[in-house]
């Protein structure tokens, strides 16, 4: 079914001249059919212009997200930019209504770990982005919610965000795999004590059964292992009294199982597995994209916590990613202490809420600054028993 635009913005920019303005157009599309119809052009744009961290904006990733997280087709809001008829810009957004306001946020929450828009680089890039903002404003959007925007993202160079105050600031650490991986485990980049502890953990694991390391590509086995990984992660969080609504939701496990099993439309998800006595006890779910691996879920059996299985699994994930041809392993935000032990650098990551109307500006100035801290404070004061009850299986 052909994609039907909800609205087309064809006004030019006087500063760039009539010929340039006439060659570029913006339209806002709605609905699952429009999203699916864009797949060939979307994939072509990603192939020639996509950045590694934009794997969460790949059509295949977001197609699975629609299957598991999209509440209604009409919530999709796709800002599409074409230059002389060729797709050069995609803002993958989801429309919502909150506090009486029309709000859009990037598709992919809560499973996408970085937020961005796809856009072809070049001297016109800033002009195209500004046309996107203007199209949303004319479409009646009050607020644009942008989560986990990297400093090196396409949006990271947007002039509107340059003057906006971030709602949240974090860092995403990364490891240089050439420095971190040795044939027998951790490299000399780690202190001698850490390398010794790694060998000791392997010995303790082997006392409980034969230890093997493997990689698993897309397919049925990967799908089952991915769901098992999420279950182990959920059990570990509950055991430690950590609130993680996204992981606790059954859709999280179903989503990763579907991605891992998808051989026809490869999403880049790869599994690194540690087995003990012929059963999986540690599973890492990482995404490969353009020479970079992104560690999304690292999960180990809570029964093996005393053996330090989690740290062994991290090094296996690093070695597996390098064997697949990746140079960098992105540990994602936030920069937890255990990630810092492996980090060779970090990229700033920020959340923004951008107002596009006077109503949106009022919300940013008065309502939102108080709402988020209040909710966080309530969550922190919950007793551990309540946390386990809230995050346990339904």
N, C-alpha and C positions, 0 to 999 in steps of 0.2 A: 504494500500500500504506500503511495507516495506521501512524503512528509508534507503536512499542511501547516504553514506558518500562522501563528496566532497574531503576530504583528510584525511588520517590516519597517525598519528605520532606514530611510534612504537619503536623509539629509546630509549634505556635504560639510566639509570643514573649510571655511574661507581661508584659513591660514595656509592650507596645502594646495589651493588652486582647484578650479573646477574639474579638470581632467582627472586628477588624482581622486577627488571626492567621488566622481561618477563611477570610478572603477571599483569602489568598495561599498558593500552593503551589509547591513546587520538585520537579522531576523531572530525572533524568539519563537521556539517550537515547544509544543507540549505533547505529552502522551508517549506511551511505549512504542507505538508504531513508528513515530517520527524518530525516536532514538534508534530503533533497529535499522531503519532505512539508511541512517547515516554511517553504518558500520564500514563499508568500503572506503569512503572518504576519510572517516575518523582514523582508521588504521593507517592509511597512507600518510596523513598528517603526522601521526605519532612516529611512523618509521623515519620520516625525514627531519622532524623537528623536536620529537619528544626527548626530554631529559630523563636520566635514570630514575630520579625520585618520582617522576610523573607516572610510574607504573600503576599507581592507584587511580589514575585518570584514563587508563587504557579501556577501550570499549569492552574487552572480554571481562575484565575485573568488574566493571560497573554493571555489565549484563547479569552476572551472578548476584551482585548486590541488589539489583531490581527483583530478582527471583525471591530473595529472602528478606529484604528490608523495606521495599517500597510499598507503602500502605495503599496508595491509589495512583493510577496512571496519570491523572491530571495534575499531580504534584510535580512532575518533571518540568523543568524550566531550562531549556537549552538555548544559550545565547550563541548564535552562529554568525561568524564573519566570513565573507567571501571577497576575494580580490580578483576582479575580472572573471568571476564565476568559480574560481578555485577556492576550496575550503582552506582558510588560513588561521582560524580562531574558533575555539570551542570553550564555552564556560559550562561545565556540567553541574547544574544546580537543581535543588529540590525546593519547592515552594511550600511554606507553612504559614499558619496564622497564629500569632502569639500576642497576648495582652492587647488584642484589638488591632495589631499591626500586621501588615503583609511583609513577610520575611522570606529571604532565600538563603540557603546554605549549600555548600558544596556537597554533591552526591558522595556517598561512600561511608558516612558515619554509621556505626562507630568502628568499622573495620579498616577504613583507609587511614594510614598513618601520616601522610602528608597531603596537604591541600594545595591545589594549583589549577591554573587554566592552561590549556594547550594553545600555543600561538607560535606562528612562524617568526623567527627572529629577523631583525632588520631595522632600517631607519623608520619604518612606518609603524613599528610595534606599539609605541606609546600612544600614537593616534588611534590605533585599533582598540586598545584597551579603554581609552577614554570614550570611544563610541559605545563600547559595551556597557560602561557605567551609565551613560546617558540613556541607552535603550531600556535598561532596568528601571531608571527613574520614570521614564515616560510610561512604562508598563504598570506603574502604580506600586512599586516596591518601596517600602519604608526603610528596611534594614537589610544589609548584606552581612551574613555571618561567615567569617573565614577562619577555619581552625587549622593549626599546624602548618603555617606558611613559612617555609624555609627562607633564609636570607638570600639564597641562590636560586630561588624560584622565579618563574616568570612574573608572578604577582609581587615578588620581593623587590622588583625594580619599578613598580607602579608608583607614579607620583602621588596618587591619592593616599596610598598607604604610607608614603614617606612623611606625611604630615599628620597621620592618625596615631593616636595613643594605643599601644597594644593592650589588650585585656589580660593576656597571660604571656610571659616570656620564659622560654626554656632553652635547652640545648640538646642537639642530637649528636652524641659522640660516634666516632667511626674508627675502625681499625684498618691499618695498612697491612694487608695479608702477606706481602713479601717480607715484612719485618716481623710478623707475629707467628708465622707457621714454619715449623721445622719437620723433617721426615718422621721424627719420633714423638711429636707433640709440641709443647710450647718452645719457642725459639729463645735465643740469648737476649732478646728484648725484655724478657721477664727475669726477675731476680732469681738467684740460685735456689733460694728457699721455695719459691713458687714452683720451679721445675721439679724439685725434690718432692714437694707435696703432690704434684700431679702423678708421679710414679707411685707414691704411697697409696693414693686413691685407687689407682688401677689394681694394685695388689689386693686391696681390701675388697674391691668389686669381684675380682677373680676368686676370692674365697667363697663367694656365694654362687658361683657358677661360671661357665665359660663366657667370656666377654668378647663380643664381636662388634665391628663398626660397619655400617652400610649406608648407601644412598639409594633413594627410591624416587623414580620419575613418575610422571602422571599416569594414572590408571586406577583400577579397582582397589589394589592393595594400598596404594597411597591414600585413597579416600578413606578407607577404614582406619589407617594409621593416623590420619589427620584428626578424625573425630576422637580417637583414643587420646591424642595429644591434648586436645582441648579438655577432655574429661580429667586427665591428670593435672592440668593446670588449674582447673576449677577446684579439684580436691585439695591441692596445695594451698590455694588462696583461702579456702574455708578453714583449713587447719590452722592457718596463721591469723585468722580473724580479719582478713582484708576484704573491704567492700569493692567488688568489681562487677557492677550490673551488666556490662557488655558481655563479659565472659560467662556469667551465670545464665544469661539468656540462651535457651536451646538453639536459637537461630545462629549463634556464633559458631557452634560446632558443625551444624548442618552446612553453613556457608563454606567453611574450610574443607569439609569433606567433598562438596561439589567441585570446588576449585581443584583440589588435588586429583580428583578422578577424571577431570576433563582432558582427555587426550586430543579431542577434535579441535578444540580452540584453546591452545596452551596459554595459560595465564602467567607462566614463569615460576609457579610455586614448586619448590623442591624440598624434599624431606631428607634429613640426616638422622639416622637411627642408631642408638646403642642398645644392644640386646645383652641380657644376662641369663644364662641357662635357657637360651632359645626363646626368650620372650622379650618384647620391647619394654625397656624401662626408662628410656630417655629419647625424646623426639623433638627435633628442631624444625620449625616451619619457616622457611626463608624464601624470598622472592628474588630471582635473578633478572636484571634488566641492564643491558648495555654496559656490561663490565663491572657492575656493582651488585652486591647481594644485600638484601634488607632482612634482618632477623626479626620476624614478627612474633612468633610464639616459641618460647623455649620451655619445654615441660619435662619434668622428671617425676618418676614414681616417688611419692612421699615416703614410702617404705625404705628407700635407698638414700634418704637425706643424710644420714650419718656417714655414709661412704663418700660424700662429696660428689655425687653423680652430676649435679648441675654444672660444676666447673669442668668436669671431664667432657660433658656434652658441648659446652661452649667451644672448646678446642677442636672437637670433632667437626662442629659446624664450620669453623674457620677453615680447617683443612679441606673439607668437602667443597666449600665455596671456591677456594683457590683452585682445586682440581677441575672445577667446572669452567675455569677461565676468568674468574672475577679478580679484580685488583683490590677492591675495597669492600669491607663488611660494615654496613651501616647498622648501628645498634639502636637507632631510633630514640626519640624523646620519651621520657625525661632522662637526664643524665644521672641515673642511679649510681650509687657508689660502686657496685660490682661491675658496671660498665666502664667506669673510669679506670679500672685496673687494666683494661685492654685498649684504651683509647689513645690514638695518635693525633687526635684533633677533634673539633666539634663545630657544628653549624648552628647558629642561632635559629630558633623556631618560635614563632609568635602567633597568637590568636588576635583577630581584629573583629570589631563590629562597626560597620561603616554605615552611617545614616545617609539616606537619599531624599528625605522629606523632613518637614518641620516636626512631624510626629515622631519620626525616627530619631531626630536630634534630641527631642525632649526625653525619650526613653534612654538614650545614651548618657544624657547629662544627669538624670535623676533616678530612674528605676533600676537599670541594669547594674550600676556600680554597687548597689546595696543588695541586690538579689543573689548574685553569685557567692559573695562571702558568707551570707546568711546560710545558704544551703550547705556550703562546705563546713561551716562551724557545727551545724546540726549533725552532719555525718560523722564528724570527729568525736562527738560526745556520745554517740551510740555505744551501749555496752557491748563487749565482745560477743556475748551470747546472742544478742540481737543481730549482730553482724553475721554470725554463722547461720542464723535462721533466715535472714534476708538473702544471703548468697548461696544457700544450700539448694539442692535440687527441688523443683516444685513437686 
